[in-house]
Amino acid sequence: MIRIVQGDFTDARVVDLLRIHLTKARSETAPGSAHALDLTQLQSPDISFWTIWEGQTLLGFGALKRLSADHGEVKSMHTAQAARRTGTGSAMLRHIIGVARERGMSRLSLETGASEYFVPARSFYKSHGFVECPPFGDYVLDPNSVFMSLDLQCCDAKADRKIDKADEIMTRYAGALRKLANTED
């Protein structure tokens, strides 16, 4: 069963996947333009960090940083290579959006890279209703960054349908993983 839980920074699997995320993100980003948070930065009191699991398998993680009473930032979204295109990322993003709404935020923003490597990430966020916006928070205009934002007060029926479809795919993927695990025993 798929579950999203508060991230455990002492779990070696979480630390390893975070290391993979940071190494790749920073290698694909121009010096001075990398904004991926490390283990210590993710433990800041204004950041909530979650992991997503199938049984004992870590599928990914994501974080929400409170910028103000009504504005949050998506941070450190990453899906393990083997779990990509299964709905894992959508499930985590849906969780972050839900928590942001529960906490009274009306806007959710993010920063991602502008290079070709980050095209899938930008497409993913656009498919969930995020639109490009000016720099926010402490960010400044940077040709290596793309800033995106989601208005949490409006409903985007198209994005909601895509999230529902992603959940359906993720459920099928989880079932396939269980079947595979049972056949390998």
C-alpha positions in Angstrom: 0.0 0.0 0.0 1.2 3.5 -0.9 1.7 5.8 2.1 3.0 9.3 2.6 4.6 10.0 6.0 6.7 12.6 7.6 10.3 12.1 6.4 12.8 10.5 8.7 16.2 12.1 8.2 17.9 9.3 10.0 16.7 6.7 7.5 19.6 5.8 5.2 17.3 5.2 2.3 16.0 8.8 2.6 19.5 10.2 3.0 20.7 8.2 -0.1 17.8 9.4 -2.3 18.3 12.9 -1.2 22.0 12.7 -2.1 21.0 11.4 -5.6 18.6 14.3 -6.0 21.1 16.9 -4.9 23.9 15.6 -6.9 21.9 15.4 -10.2 20.0 18.7 -9.6 23.3 20.6 -8.9 25.1 19.0 -11.8 22.4 20.2 -14.2 22.3 23.8 -12.7 24.7 26.7 -13.3 26.9 27.6 -10.4 25.1 30.1 -8.1 21.7 29.1 -9.5 21.1 25.8 -7.6 18.4 26.1 -4.9 17.9 22.4 -4.0 18.0 22.0 -0.2 20.4 19.7 1.6 19.6 17.5 4.6 20.3 20.2 7.1 18.3 22.9 5.3 15.3 20.6 5.0 15.2 20.4 8.8 14.3 24.1 9.2 11.2 24.7 11.3 9.4 26.4 8.4 9.7 23.3 6.2 7.6 20.1 6.3 9.2 17.1 4.6 7.4 13.9 3.6 8.4 10.6 2.0 6.2 8.3 -0.1 6.5 4.6 0.2 5.3 1.3 -1.3 5.9 -1.2 1.5 9.5 -0.7 2.5 10.5 0.8 -0.9 11.1 4.6 -0.9 9.5 6.0 -4.0 10.2 9.7 -3.5 9.9 12.8 -1.3 8.7 16.4 -1.3 8.6 19.4 1.0 6.5 22.5 1.8 8.2 25.7 3.0 6.0 28.4 4.5 7.0 31.8 3.1 4.3 33.7 4.8 0.9 33.1 6.3 -0.7 32.7 2.9 2.2 31.7 0.7 4.1 28.4 0.5 6.8 26.9 -1.7 7.2 23.4 -3.0 10.7 22.2 -2.3 12.8 19.1 -2.9 10.3 17.2 -5.0 12.0 14.0 -6.2 10.8 10.6 -7.4 13.1 7.6 -7.5 14.0 6.6 -11.0 12.1 3.3 -10.8 8.9 5.0 -9.7 8.8 7.7 -12.4 5.7 8.0 -14.5 3.7 5.9 -12.0 1.7 8.7 -10.3 4.1 8.9 -7.4 5.0 12.5 -8.1 1.4 13.5 -8.6 0.4 11.8 -5.3 3.2 13.8 -3.4 2.3 17.1 -5.1 -1.4 16.5 -4.3 -0.4 15.9 -0.7 1.6 19.1 -0.5 -1.2 21.1 -2.1 -3.7 19.6 0.3 -1.5 20.5 3.3 -0.9 24.0 2.0 -4.7 24.5 1.7 -5.2 23.1 5.2 -2.7 25.6 6.6 -4.6 28.5 5.1 -2.2 29.2 2.2 -3.8 30.7 -0.9 -0.7 30.5 -3.1 1.9 27.8 -3.7 5.0 28.6 -5.7 8.2 26.9 -6.8 11.5 27.4 -8.5 12.9 24.9 -11.0 15.7 24.9 -13.6 15.5 26.5 -17.0 17.7 24.0 -18.8 16.5 21.2 -21.0 17.0 18.7 -18.1 14.2 20.4 -16.2 11.6 20.3 -19.1 9.8 17.2 -17.6 9.6 19.0 -14.2 8.1 22.1 -15.8 5.7 20.1 -17.8 4.7 18.1 -14.7 3.9 21.3 -12.7 2.1 22.9 -15.6 -0.1 19.8 -15.9 -1.1 20.4 -12.2 -2.1 24.0 -12.8 1.1 25.9 -12.1 1.9 28.8 -14.3 5.1 30.8 -14.7 5.4 33.8 -12.5 8.0 36.4 -11.5 10.6 35.6 -8.8 9.0 35.3 -5.3 10.4 35.3 -1.7 14.1 35.8 -1.7 14.6 34.7 -5.3 15.9 37.2 -7.9 15.5 37.1 -11.7 17.9 34.4 -13.0 18.1 33.1 -16.6 18.8 29.6 -15.1 15.5 29.5 -13.1 11.9 29.2 -13.9 9.4 30.4 -11.3 5.9 28.9 -11.1 2.8 29.5 -9.0 -0.5 27.9 -8.3 -3.6 29.9 -7.0 -5.0 27.6 -4.3 -8.2 29.5 -4.1 -9.4 28.6 -7.5 -10.3 25.1 -8.8 -8.7 23.8 -11.9 -11.0 21.0 -13.1 -8.5 19.9 -15.7 -5.7 19.6 -13.2 -7.9 17.8 -10.8 -8.8 15.2 -13.5 -5.2 14.7 -14.2 -4.4 14.2 -10.6 -7.3 11.7 -10.3 -5.9 9.8 -13.4 -2.4 9.8 -11.8 -3.9 8.3 -8.6 -5.5 5.6 -10.7 -2.2 4.8 -12.4 -0.4 4.8 -9.1 -2.9 2.3 -7.6 -2.4 0.0 -10.6 1.4 0.4 -10.3 1.3 -0.5 -6.6 -0.8 -3.6 -7.5 1.8 -4.6 -10.1 4.6 -4.2 -7.6 2.8 -6.4 -5.1 2.3 -9.1 -7.7 5.9 -8.9 -8.8 7.1 -9.2 -5.2 4.9 -12.2 -4.7 6.2 -14.0 -7.8 9.8 -13.5 -6.7 9.3 -15.2 -3.4 
